[in-house]
Amino acid sequence: MDSEKLRIDIQSEVGRLDAVLLHRPGAEVENMTPGNVQRALYSDILNLSIAQDEYRQLHGVLSKIARVYEVRELLVKVLDRQTSREGLVRRICESEDVMSYYEALMDMDSPELARVLIEGLPARIDTLTSYLKNEYYALYPLYNFYFTRDAAVTIGNQALVCRMANKVRMRESLIMNAIYRDSGAFECGVTDANAMASEGSQIIMEGGDIIIAREDILIVGNGVRTTPQGIDFMIDSFRASHPCGRYHVLVQQLPSQPESFIHLDMVFTLLDRDKCMIFKPLIMDSNQYQTVHITIDDGKVSSIRPVAGLLPALKKLGMDLKPIICGGEDEWDQEREQWHSGANFFAFAPGKVLTYARNIHTLEQLSRNGFEIVKAVDFIEGRCDASVFGDALCAVSIDGSELPRGGGGARCMTMPLSRKKVNW
């Protein structure tokens, strides 16, 4: 990467990708045992070597398409700046109640400190208190950090640093805040929800619940990871940065169970200007989960009202989307493939998406709707460039036996930084 700053610019979910932020899963994923898997927010432990092989496919595809930034490299740049290093390390130590480790952390060189902040810091067992606490780590590994979507959100030229639902992920947000502010890589405004919410506040949001459908339309999931108070905070932040014009926020309530419904992008993602992938029982069938339309006029909320579903509401706003059903028509297949992130797609251009190869019924539905299915390995090795870079619809499939065990798909693992404008 050169020294020129990238201007953050995200106005849609499907514009051609210019730049993306990724984090390769590393030793932090392997620093997990069956005893702490639930605290890590996983349902199973991962085989790291297989997960890394699968991730290399995601990284390899995106490297041929766009400029790829790496979390660890940017974190080192932050830590190379003494003032930024002091601020970040102090904030982490205070939030995780480990100020006794501050000096030892500050004495590390930047690459080693970045490694420790991501992979974890073993505790010193030098007091009775630390012995009886029976904790191996002073700083827990960031098991979920390869899901870069959640800790911060890019909207227009702004980065919203999220206040996440689980404290085990708090450090991800602190690192992302430092990267956007202090790495020297990006030009953008930054709003840090953690700095603006008091202890015990119900202001909580995560990036998997936030979809930038169009320049004037946000879609937000309201569930276990994003509260109404968090949505109100986002709307206030959005109003402050958009004082003129009309904008729309569509809020979709989500079930709290099963755990695969943690974010909106596990049941709804955009594939193209006029196509979306959905989990049908929640998005199209009758159920108790509300859709609410909030209108903002010239920086003020002008109306809040219920509407008859997400797709009809989008149609009234000029986005007439054809739904493609995750798992196909069989309800059993729908549930199984949704569980394995079958609705969680990442569009790197209009009608060009990344997904898991394991969800065969979902891929069949894509094929029936005109998408050519391309294996990631074939594209990386140059055998399918015409399909991916041409005008045809295509879905690039990556192997996914281990990565989905973490509870996310291609959209979860990607943080877009810049996209081309969409010609609607």
KADAPE-V234862 format. One record per residue. N is the residue number from 1. PSI is psi in whole degrees, 0 to 359 (999 if undefined). NEAR is the number of other C-alpha atoms within 12 Angstrom. Layout:
BEGIN
N&PSI&NEAR ; N&PSI&NEAR
END
This chain:
BEGIN
1&137&16 ; 2&181&10 ; 3&353&11 ; 4&133&11 ; 5&141&20 ; 6&130&27 ; 7&118&25 ; 8&132&32 ; 9&98&33 ; 10&111&36 ; 11&3&32 ; 12&174&40 ; 13&347&49 ; 14&357&40 ; 15&150&35 ; 16&130&36 ; 17&129&38 ; 18&321&30 ; 19&148&35 ; 20&149&39 ; 21&129&44 ; 22&160&37 ; 23&117&36 ; 24&130&38 ; 25&135&40 ; 26&213&32 ; 27&336&28 ; 28&326&32 ; 29&324&39 ; 30&344&28 ; 31&44&31 ; 32&139&32 ; 33&167&21 ; 34&334&16 ; 35&333&16 ; 36&13&23 ; 37&323&23 ; 38&322&18 ; 39&329&22 ; 40&358&31 ; 41&24&30 ; 42&162&29 ; 43&355&26 ; 44&162&24 ; 45&152&29 ; 46&150&33 ; 47&109&26 ; 48&317&25 ; 49&321&19 ; 50&317&22 ; 51&320&29 ; 52&322&28 ; 53&317&24 ; 54&319&34 ; 55&327&37 ; 56&330&26 ; 57&314&33 ; 58&311&45 ; 59&318&34 ; 60&319&29 ; 61&309&40 ; 62&330&39 ; 63&332&24 ; 64&345&26 ; 65&321&28 ; 66&174&26 ; 67&125&27 ; 68&125&31 ; 69&145&34 ; 70&131&31 ; 71&312&40 ; 72&317&34 ; 73&319&29 ; 74&325&32 ; 75&321&39 ; 76&319&33 ; 77&320&31 ; 78&313&35 ; 79&342&35 ; 80&343&27 ; 81&115&24 ; 82&314&19 ; 83&318&17 ; 84&319&28 ; 85&310&34 ; 86&315&25 ; 87&315&23 ; 88&312&37 ; 89&319&40 ; 90&317&26 ; 91&321&25 ; 92&314&35 ; 93&321&28 ; 94&317&20 ; 95&334&22 ; 96&10&25 ; 97&49&15 ; 98&40&25 ; 99&338&19 ; 100&346&21 ; 101&359&25 ; 102&309&27 ; 103&319&16 ; 104&320&20 ; 105&317&32 ; 106&336&31 ; 107&347&17 ; 108&151&21 ; 109&165&20 ; 110&314&27 ; 111&320&23 ; 112&320&23 ; 113&318&32 ; 114&318&33 ; 115&313&27 ; 116&319&34 ; 117&335&43 ; 118&315&40 ; 119&346&33 ; 120&156&29 ; 121&115&30 ; 122&144&21 ; 123&149&23 ; 124&125&21 ; 125&79&16 ; 126&9&11 ; 127&161&11 ; 128&322&10 ; 129&312&12 ; 130&327&18 ; 131&313&14 ; 132&338&11 ; 133&332&15 ; 134&45&15 ; 135&129&18 ; 136&324&22 ; 137&139&27 ; 138&314&28 ; 139&118&39 ; 140&150&36 ; 141&151&37 ; 142&77&43 ; 143&330&44 ; 144&6&46 ; 145&341&45 ; 146&349&43 ; 147&76&37 ; 148&350&42 ; 149&331&44 ; 150&326&46 ; 151&340&50 ; 152&156&47 ; 153&134&48 ; 154&122&48 ; 155&114&42 ; 156&233&34 ; 157&21&28 ; 158&144&32 ; 159&121&41 ; 160&114&44 ; 161&122&43 ; 162&149&47 ; 163&105&45 ; 164&159&38 ; 165&333&32 ; 166&132&26 ; 167&333&27 ; 168&343&31 ; 169&2&37 ; 170&319&40 ; 171&330&40 ; 172&316&42 ; 173&319&45 ; 174&320&45 ; 175&318&43 ; 176&320&45 ; 177&315&41 ; 178&322&40 ; 179&313&39 ; 180&325&41 ; 181&319&31 ; 182&0&32 ; 183&342&35 ; 184&6&27 ; 185&336&31 ; 186&149&34 ; 187&111&25 ; 188&161&30 ; 189&152&26 ; 190&129&31 ; 191&122&34 ; 192&106&32 ; 193&332&37 ; 194&324&37 ; 195&342&21 ; 196&358&20 ; 197&137&21 ; 198&164&12 ; 199&132&14 ; 200&359&11 ; 201&149&20 ; 202&8&25 ; 203&103&31 ; 204&133&42 ; 205&154&46 ; 206&150&45 ; 207&334&45 ; 208&344&48 ; 209&1&47 ; 210&118&46 ; 211&124&45 ; 212&92&35 ; 213&320&43 ; 214&169&32 ; 215&329&32 ; 216&9&31 ; 217&120&36 ; 218&140&40 ; 219&130&42 ; 220&132&43 ; 221&138&44 ; 222&105&38 ; 223&214&36 ; 224&341&30 ; 225&351&41 ; 226&117&39 ; 227&163&32 ; 228&322&26 ; 229&323&21 ; 230&320&37 ; 231&318&37 ; 232&319&25 ; 233&314&29 ; 234&317&41 ; 235&318&35 ; 236&318&22 ; 237&318&26 ; 238&317&41 ; 239&320&27 ; 240&326&20 ; 241&355&25 ; 242&71&25 ; 243&347&18 ; 244&149&16 ; 245&176&20 ; 246&132&24 ; 247&159&32 ; 248&138&38 ; 249&119&44 ; 250&122&43 ; 251&123&42 ; 252&118&42 ; 253&145&36 ; 254&150&36 ; 255&156&27 ; 256&344&19 ; 257&148&12 ; 258&176&19 ; 259&344&27 ; 260&352&37 ; 261&21&36 ; 262&331&38 ; 263&157&46 ; 264&322&48 ; 265&3&49 ; 266&352&46 ; 267&350&50 ; 268&123&46 ; 269&155&51 ; 270&138&45 ; 271&331&42 ; 272&180&40 ; 273&330&31 ; 274&22&28 ; 275&147&34 ; 276&158&41 ; 277&132&43 ; 278&154&41 ; 279&106&41 ; 280&315&34 ; 281&328&28 ; 282&321&32 ; 283&330&37 ; 284&330&26 ; 285&159&18 ; 286&132&14 ; 287&179&17 ; 288&5&16 ; 289&120&25 ; 290&153&27 ; 291&129&32 ; 292&133&30 ; 293&118&33 ; 294&126&31 ; 295&135&29 ; 296&122&28 ; 297&120&22 ; 298&48&18 ; 299&5&21 ; 300&142&24 ; 301&117&26 ; 302&338&18 ; 303&149&17 ; 304&119&19 ; 305&152&19 ; 306&150&21 ; 307&165&23 ; 308&54&25 ; 309&157&29 ; 310&314&43 ; 311&315&37 ; 312&323&23 ; 313&318&31 ; 314&322&35 ; 315&318&19 ; 316&336&18 ; 317&8&24 ; 318&7&18 ; 319&90&25 ; 320&97&21 ; 321&134&26 ; 322&120&23 ; 323&133&34 ; 324&133&39 ; 325&121&42 ; 326&124&45 ; 327&355&35 ; 328&204&33 ; 329&341&20 ; 330&127&18 ; 331&325&19 ; 332&313&17 ; 333&324&24 ; 334&314&31 ; 335&317&31 ; 336&315&24 ; 337&330&38 ; 338&321&45 ; 339&324&33 ; 340&36&40 ; 341&33&48 ; 342&341&51 ; 343&359&51 ; 344&89&48 ; 345&150&51 ; 346&119&51 ; 347&124&43 ; 348&359&46 ; 349&164&40 ; 350&122&36 ; 351&14&38 ; 352&118&41 ; 353&161&50 ; 354&141&51 ; 355&176&50 ; 356&141&43 ; 357&339&35 ; 358&336&28 ; 359&76&35 ; 360&326&26 ; 361&325&30 ; 362&319&41 ; 363&324&37 ; 364&319&25 ; 365&320&30 ; 366&315&42 ; 367&318&22 ; 368&338&17 ; 369&22&27 ; 370&6&19 ; 371&131&30 ; 372&131&28 ; 373&121&34 ; 374&129&36 ; 375&136&32 ; 376&318&38 ; 377&320&26 ; 378&320&21 ; 379&316&31 ; 380&323&25 ; 381&9&15 ; 382&15&18 ; 383&350&15 ; 384&29&24 ; 385&319&23 ; 386&322&16 ; 387&319&25 ; 388&321&37 ; 389&351&28 ; 390&198&15 ; 391&347&16 ; 392&155&24 ; 393&141&31 ; 394&151&38 ; 395&118&42 ; 396&122&43 ; 397&130&39 ; 398&148&41 ; 399&145&30 ; 400&71&36 ; 401&327&27 ; 402&316&30 ; 403&318&44 ; 404&341&42 ; 405&336&30 ; 406&346&38 ; 407&38&40 ; 408&168&46 ; 409&206&48 ; 410&321&48 ; 411&321&47 ; 412&327&47 ; 413&5&43 ; 414&133&46 ; 415&97&46 ; 416&141&49 ; 417&329&44 ; 418&135&39 ; 419&153&35 ; 420&154&24 ; 421&140&22 ; 422&135&23 ; 423&94&16 ; 424&999&17
END
